[in-house]
Amino acid sequence: MSYEEQTRRSFLVRSVLASAGLGLASRICKGADAPQTFISAASLKPGEKLRIGILGCGNRSQAHIQAVNHLAEHMEVAALCDILPEKLEEKKKMVKSGEPRLYTDSTKMLKEADVHAVVVVLPNTLHREGTIASLEAGKHVLCEKPLTLKVADTKAIIDASGRTQRIVQVGTQSRHSPGYAALAQKLREGLIGPVLYGVAQTFRADWVKLYPDPEEDSQKNWRMRQDEGGSVVYEMGIHTIDVFNWFIGDEPVEITCLGGVHNRKLQNRDSWDHAGIVVRYANGALMTYGGNLYSCGGPGPDILFGENATLQLGSRGAGEAIVRKCAYWRPYGKGTGPDKMEAIKLPTSKTDPSTLQYLHFLDAVQGKKPAFPSARDHLPAVLIAQAAQMSLAERRHIKASEVT
Ligand SMILES: NC(=O)c1ccc[n+]([C@@H]2O[C@H](COP(=O)([O-])OP(=O)(O)OC[C@H]3O[C@@H](n4cnc5c(N)ncnc54)[C@H](O)[C@@H]3O)[C@@H](O)[C@H]2O)c1
């Protein structure tokens, strides 16, 4: 299908879907639509707190415990589970809301602990298993990003959510940045016209801690293995890619990627420390993503080029974004107006996005709002990351329809 045919088809599909009220990811996820509106809600009695079990008590669990501590009026940590007892003791000391029971076996926790919801903070390859087991035990789930490494696993979670009538929210906290939420809305309202091109990046240093004992290092540093960690793309890129999918507002149709391991001075990893991805969306928009884990920051802001203007994003829409309109955007050389820069103020919050995602989750488990981002919202980001892996392995462009 030519690019023009593809674009026209996409427009027609979008019109039909828009009138049917269906979102982007439900198209990619045909046949696996969880009926969010029929999800059975947790009914909390007046004054009752949402009881949470945390599955996986490593580094990231600290942010989850802190978020629950901030919202102590509404929720508490009622259970902690990790195969390593020392992690349980360490994290228990951080809990200020709740008296958590400790488990080294997740099956036991799911059977015995009196919790409404489970927060899955396990290594990436265990997200599917941990999430589905929690749903089947009747718990709502907040699962860390990436929801899974593969599209098929995300679809299995969506199916399980529908089957068990429990919600799944994904821990891409950037979706809860008030600045980004405002920008997503403004983009839908035509802030820069249709988005034609996005430039997204995550250049930063790695945070790995090496252990002298090779066995301990291998157990704890799962992120260093490509098939478990999934590389800079799943570790960092997935946040930005997820947000750009939201901003661009259409489905990815073609993906290509180059990457690998550059910097062997840092550690012995086979998980890529750098990658460059190009994504074509059904509406014709192009996105380039670049990232590495051996630098001290990227060269500039993420950018969205629209038909009418350019948008420079601050970090998570912090405070302001810049809309830039240039004379040369006018067709056929008509007009030579000045390059206009306008800073637009965006809402901010003293509450960090990792905590804001819990406020949303609290409403979602009670049936007041749909989960956000849901597994379906996150699916295109998983698709792009998986397609990037395929592209690099097979040295070719990958069509979204090939990624199953
Ligand atoms: N949203 C974010 O910004 C963000 C930031 C960092 C990490 N993460 C994600 O959080 C997840 C966890 O990352 P981390 O850095 O905390 O990893 P980690 O290795 O520090 O923690 C994982 C924990 O799970 C435990 N575990 C392993 N198998 C288990 C099992 N079967 N049952 C119970 N516990 C088990 C491990 O012992 C470990 O303590 C990953 O998916 C990662 O991508 C998200």
PDBQT file of the ligand as one rigid body, heavy atoms in Angstrom, charges set to zero:
ROOT
HETATM    1  N1  LIG A 501       8.620   3.687  36.439  1.00  0.00    +0.000 N 
HETATM    2  C1  LIG A 501       9.910   3.891  36.579  1.00  0.00    +0.000 C 
HETATM    3  O1  LIG A 501      10.408   5.015  36.454  1.00  0.00    +0.000 OA
HETATM    4  C2  LIG A 501      10.811   2.730  36.905  1.00  0.00    +0.000 A 
HETATM    5  C3  LIG A 501      12.090   2.955  37.417  1.00  0.00    +0.000 A 
HETATM    6  C4  LIG A 501      12.894   1.850  37.721  1.00  0.00    +0.000 A 
HETATM    7  C5  LIG A 501      12.420   0.561  37.489  1.00  0.00    +0.000 A 
HETATM    8  N2  LIG A 501      11.170   0.376  36.975  1.00  0.00    +0.000 N 
HETATM    9  C6  LIG A 501      10.660  -0.991  36.727  1.00  0.00    +0.000 C 
HETATM   10  O2  LIG A 501      10.407  -1.609  37.988  1.00  0.00    +0.000 OA
HETATM   11  C7  LIG A 501      10.637  -3.007  37.884  1.00  0.00    +0.000 C 
HETATM   12  C8  LIG A 501      11.604  -3.435  38.974  1.00  0.00    +0.000 C 
HETATM   13  O3  LIG A 501      12.826  -2.773  38.778  1.00  0.00    +0.000 OA
HETATM   14  P1  LIG A 501      13.899  -2.660  39.988  1.00  0.00    +0.000 P 
HETATM   15  O4  LIG A 501      14.924  -1.701  39.527  1.00  0.00    +0.000 OA
HETATM   16  O5  LIG A 501      13.185  -2.431  41.260  1.00  0.00    +0.000 OA
HETATM   17  O6  LIG A 501      14.519  -4.136  39.973  1.00  0.00    +0.000 OA
HETATM   18  P2  LIG A 501      15.172  -4.898  41.184  1.00  0.00    +0.000 P 
HETATM   19  O7  LIG A 501      15.921  -6.039  40.628  1.00  0.00    +0.000 OA
HETATM   20  O8  LIG A 501      15.896  -3.945  42.061  1.00  0.00    +0.000 OA
HETATM   21  O9  LIG A 501      13.892  -5.445  42.007  1.00  0.00    +0.000 OA
HETATM   22  C9  LIG A 501      13.157  -6.578  41.641  1.00  0.00    +0.000 C 
HETATM   23  C10 LIG A 501      12.869  -7.359  42.905  1.00  0.00    +0.000 C 
HETATM   24  O10 LIG A 501      12.018  -8.474  42.569  1.00  0.00    +0.000 OA
HETATM   25  C11 LIG A 501      12.438  -9.562  43.378  1.00  0.00    +0.000 C 
HETATM   26  N3  LIG A 501      11.969 -10.810  42.784  1.00  0.00    +0.000 N 
HETATM   27  C12 LIG A 501      12.481 -11.497  41.733  1.00  0.00    +0.000 A 
HETATM   28  N4  LIG A 501      11.748 -12.600  41.482  1.00  0.00    +0.000 NA
HETATM   29  C13 LIG A 501      10.739 -12.608  42.397  1.00  0.00    +0.000 A 
HETATM   30  C14 LIG A 501       9.645 -13.485  42.637  1.00  0.00    +0.000 A 
HETATM   31  N5  LIG A 501       9.429 -14.565  41.895  1.00  0.00    +0.000 N 
HETATM   32  N6  LIG A 501       8.805 -13.179  43.649  1.00  0.00    +0.000 NA
HETATM   33  C15 LIG A 501       9.007 -12.090  44.423  1.00  0.00    +0.000 A 
HETATM   34  N7  LIG A 501      10.035 -11.224  44.237  1.00  0.00    +0.000 NA
HETATM   35  C16 LIG A 501      10.885 -11.474  43.234  1.00  0.00    +0.000 A 
HETATM   36  C17 LIG A 501      13.950  -9.441  43.416  1.00  0.00    +0.000 C 
HETATM   37  O11 LIG A 501      14.503 -10.170  44.497  1.00  0.00    +0.000 OA
HETATM   38  C18 LIG A 501      14.135  -7.939  43.543  1.00  0.00    +0.000 C 
HETATM   39  O12 LIG A 501      14.238  -7.530  44.887  1.00  0.00    +0.000 OA
HETATM   40  C19 LIG A 501      11.161  -3.249  36.478  1.00  0.00    +0.000 C 
HETATM   41  O13 LIG A 501      10.117  -3.680  35.668  1.00  0.00    +0.000 OA
HETATM   42  C20 LIG A 501      11.645  -1.894  36.022  1.00  0.00    +0.000 C 
HETATM   43  O14 LIG A 501      11.566  -1.720  34.616  1.00  0.00    +0.000 OA
HETATM   44  C21 LIG A 501      10.376   1.430  36.699  1.00  0.00    +0.000 A 
ENDROOT
TORSDOF 0
